[in-house]
Amino acid sequence: MKCPYCGFVEDRVIDSRPTDEGSAIRRRRECLKCLKRFTTYEKIESLPLIVIKKDKTRQPFDREKLLNGLLRACEKRPVSIDDLEKLVEEIESQIYNTLQREITSQSIGEMVMARLKNLDEVAYVRFASVYRQFKDINTFMDELRKLLKEK
């Protein structure tokens, strides 16, 4: 680590402690040349995750956008915000565990629907109606028949 005061590249770590709920480590260092102290932070490098939309445009993954979509689907339903946060965490974790840097919005939608079906069937149908772009009542009824058949 290069000293911010004199530019010397050798130092010693005086103190290390976790910060930000364990996502980073704060280190106090002392330059071996000028003996001044400075602080550095070490954290895991996160790979940017890109979502490929239906129209082939790309944008960064946004967990808040996913959560807002779930909140709309679960509006006036007996689903807690904690359950939705957990669902978003599970999906985000599954996406990052694939170690791919790009994922299609369709893949994310399928992950959401698989979990939402078990959480609340009405919210599942609401989400599916937007996600699958139901054109008419027959498409809607087909999805309901599939849901009933699985029960």
N, C-alpha and C positions, 0 to 999 in steps of 0.2 A: 504494500500500500504506500503510495507516495504522500509524503508529508505536505499538507496544504500551506505550511509556513515557509519551509526551506527547500522542499522538493526532494529531500533525501528519501530513498526507497526502503530503508530498513527501520522497523519499529517493533515494539513489543506490546502485546495485549495485556492490559492491566485488569480489565473487568469485562465479563460477558454475561448478558442476561437476555431472556426472551422478552419480546414485546409484541404488541398487536395480537393478543390472544395466541401467541406461539407461532405466528406466521413469519416472524423475522427475529433476528438476533442483533441486539445493540452491543457494540464493542467499543470500549474506551481504549485508546492506543496512546503510546508515548513514543515520540520520535527519538531514535538513538543518537542523533546528531545535535539537534537544538533543544531536546528534552521538553518540548511543548506537547500538550495533550490535545487529542481530537477524537471525535466520535465517528464511527462508521456503522452502517446497517447492512446486514446480510440477509437476503431473502431468496426464496425459491423462484427461479425464473419460470414464469408461466408462458406457455405458448399461446399466441392469439388464436382464437377459434373463429373461423369464418363460416357463415351460413350461406349456402347457395339457395337462393329463392327460386320459385317456379319460373320466373321470367329470366333466369340465369344471372341475375345481378348478385353481387356478393356484398355482405355486410357483416360487421362483428357480431358475435353471439351476445345477446342481451338478456340476462336472466330476469330483469325487471319486466321486459316485454312479455316473456313467457308467463310470469306470475300474474301480470295484468290480464292476460287472456284467460287464465284459469279463474281469476276473480270474477270476470264477466260471466263465465260459464256456470260458476257456482253461486251467482247472485241469488239471494233469498233461499238458499239451500242450507241444510244443516251440516255444512262442512267448515271446519275451523281453519283459521289462517295458518295455524301450526301444521295442520295436515297438508295444506297447499305448499307451505315452505319446505316441508319434508319431501313432497313430490318433486318440487323444482330441484332440490339438492340431489335427489336420486337420479334424476334425468341428467343434470349437469355432471355428476360423477360418472355416470355411464358413458356420456359423450367423451369426457376427458380420458377415461380409461381405455378408449379405443386407440388413443395416441394419434388419431388423425387430426390434421389441422383444418380440414374442411368437412362439413356435413350438410346434407340437404335439409331444407325445411320440412320435406315430406318425412324424412327419417325421424326428425324431432316430433312431428305431429303424430306419428304412429306410436312413439314412446309414450307420449302424453295420453293418447286414447287408451292404450293398454292399461295404464295405471288408473286413469279416471273411471274406467268401466267398473273397477273394483271398489272405487271410493264412493261414487254417486252416479247412478244410472241416468238420472235426469240431466246432470251436468255433462255426462258423457254424450248424450244425444244433442244437447246444445252445442257443445264443442264440435261434434261431428258435423252438425248442420253448417257451421261456418267453414270448418276445415275441408270438408268434402264438397262444399258449395252445392248443397241440395238445390236443384232447379225447380222442383215441384213437389206436391204432396206424395206422389208415388215413390220418389226417391227416399223421402222421409220415412214412409211406411216400410219400405224395404229394409232400412236400417233398424227400425223397430222390430220387424219380424226376425231379423238375424239375432237381435238381442234376446228376444223371447225364446227363440230356438235353443240358444246357448244355456238358458236356465233349465 
